[in-house]
Amino acid sequence: MESLGSVPADPVSYEGVWRFTAPAVDASVPRARHAVRDLLGRQGVPIEDDILQGLLLIVSELVTNAVKHAALLSPELAVEVAIAADWVRVSVEDNHPYRPTALETDYAQTGGRGLLLVKVVTAEAGGTCDVEHTASGGKIIWAALPLKTQL
């Protein structure tokens, strides 16, 4: 009889990768946020509420950026959610070649701080984020967060 320590661990049932596309229009922002929230719930992902709220804010910001800044060259965007045993990664891909950078806080400006917000929320959760180019010349902006608050 094998001891419990020698039994290989089964993959966690909620792990996987999901991808969906949406038109680069304002209505896609809440739809993407709700789709990610519903996916995590359907899969039974044990994500802490503060991490979930941060993740949904990140989805909103990234989709908003794609809609506001890339729609002319990229009328469609893609959202991908990758879930592992202890982290979740969301990414938004568009076909616009411009690689954005997070602006510094300028209180006189009424916008332009979305990526700065993504960086702050990600860092506070103990995660990472970045921008990558795609083979087709577009970009993917992603953030990966732990499912539980880092102590």
N, C-alpha and C positions, 0 to 999 in steps of 0.2 A: 504494500500500500504506500502511495506517495504522500509525502508531507505537503501541507498546504504551501509551503515556501517554494516548492519545486514546480508547481502548476503554472504554466505560462499564462500571463494575463490576457484576457480577451480584449479586443479593441472596445473602447467606450462607445456605446450605442449612438451617441449624439455627434460623433466625429464625422466630418465630411467636408466637401466643397460644393457650393451652390453658386450659380451665376445667372443673372438675368439682365436683359437689356431694357432700355427705356428711351423715349424720345427726349432730347435736350430741351425740355420746356419746364416752366415753373411747377406745373402740376406733378412732375416726377419727383420733386423733393419730398413731399409728405408720403407719396406712394412708396418711395424707396425706404424711407424710415419705417413705415408700417410693415413693409415686406420683410425687412431685417428683423424687426421685433417679433413678428408672427413666426418667422422661421425658427428663431431661437426658442420660442415657446413650444412650437410643434415638435422640435427635436428634444425638448426637455433639458436644455443646456442649463447647468447649475451656475448661473451668472449672478453675482451680487447686484442688487438694484442700483447702487451708485455707479458701478462699472457699466451696467446696461444703459443708464441715462447718459453717461459720457459717450458711450459707443454710438448711441442714437444721435447725439449732438454732432459727432464726427461725421456720420453718414449724411446728415442734413447739410453740413458745411461743405463737404466734398462734392455732393451732387449739385448744390447751389453754385459752387465755383465752376463746375463743368457747364451748367446751364448758362451762367452769366458770361463766362469768358471763352468758352470753346464751341458753343453751338453753331457759330457761323461756319466753321470748318469741320465740325463734328456734330451732325444733327442727331446722332444717337450716342448714348453712353452705356457703359456696362458696369454693373455692381457685382462684386464677388464677395462671398462670405466663406471663409475657411475656418473650421472649428476643430481644435485638437483637444486633448484631455484637459489641458489647463490654460488654454488661451483661445482668443478669437481674433481673426484678422478680417478687416473690411477694406476693400479697395474700390476705387472708381477709376475707370479707364475711359479715355476719349481719344480722338484721332488728331487733336490739335498739337502741334509740335512745341508750343511754348511751355517751358518748365517754370512754374511759378515759385516764388520764394516768399517766406513769411515776412510780412512787414513788421516793423517795430511799432510800438504803441504811439499813435499820434492822435491825441484826443480831439483835435480840430477836424479830423477826418471822420466822415459818417460811415465809411465802409472800409473794406480792404484788410480786415484783421482776421478773416476766417481761418487762414492757415496758421496764424499765430495762436488762435484759440485751439485748433486741432493739436498743435505741438504742446501747448500747456496742459490740456486735458489728458493727452497721451502720457506725458511725463508724470503728472500727478498720480495716474493709475499704475505707474511702473512699467509702461509699455514703450514701444518704439514706433516711429513713423518715418516715411521717406517718399521720394518721388523717383520713379524710374522711367526710362524711355522704353517704348515698345519697338519691336522689329519693324513695324509698319510706319514708324516715325511719330507716333502719338506718345501718350504718357499714361502711367498708372500712379495714382497717389494712394498710399495705403497707411493703415495704422493697425498695430497688433496690441491687444490689451490682455492682461491676465484675467481669468474668470473670477478670481478672488483678490481682494485688496491686499497689496503687498505690505508687510509689516516691517 
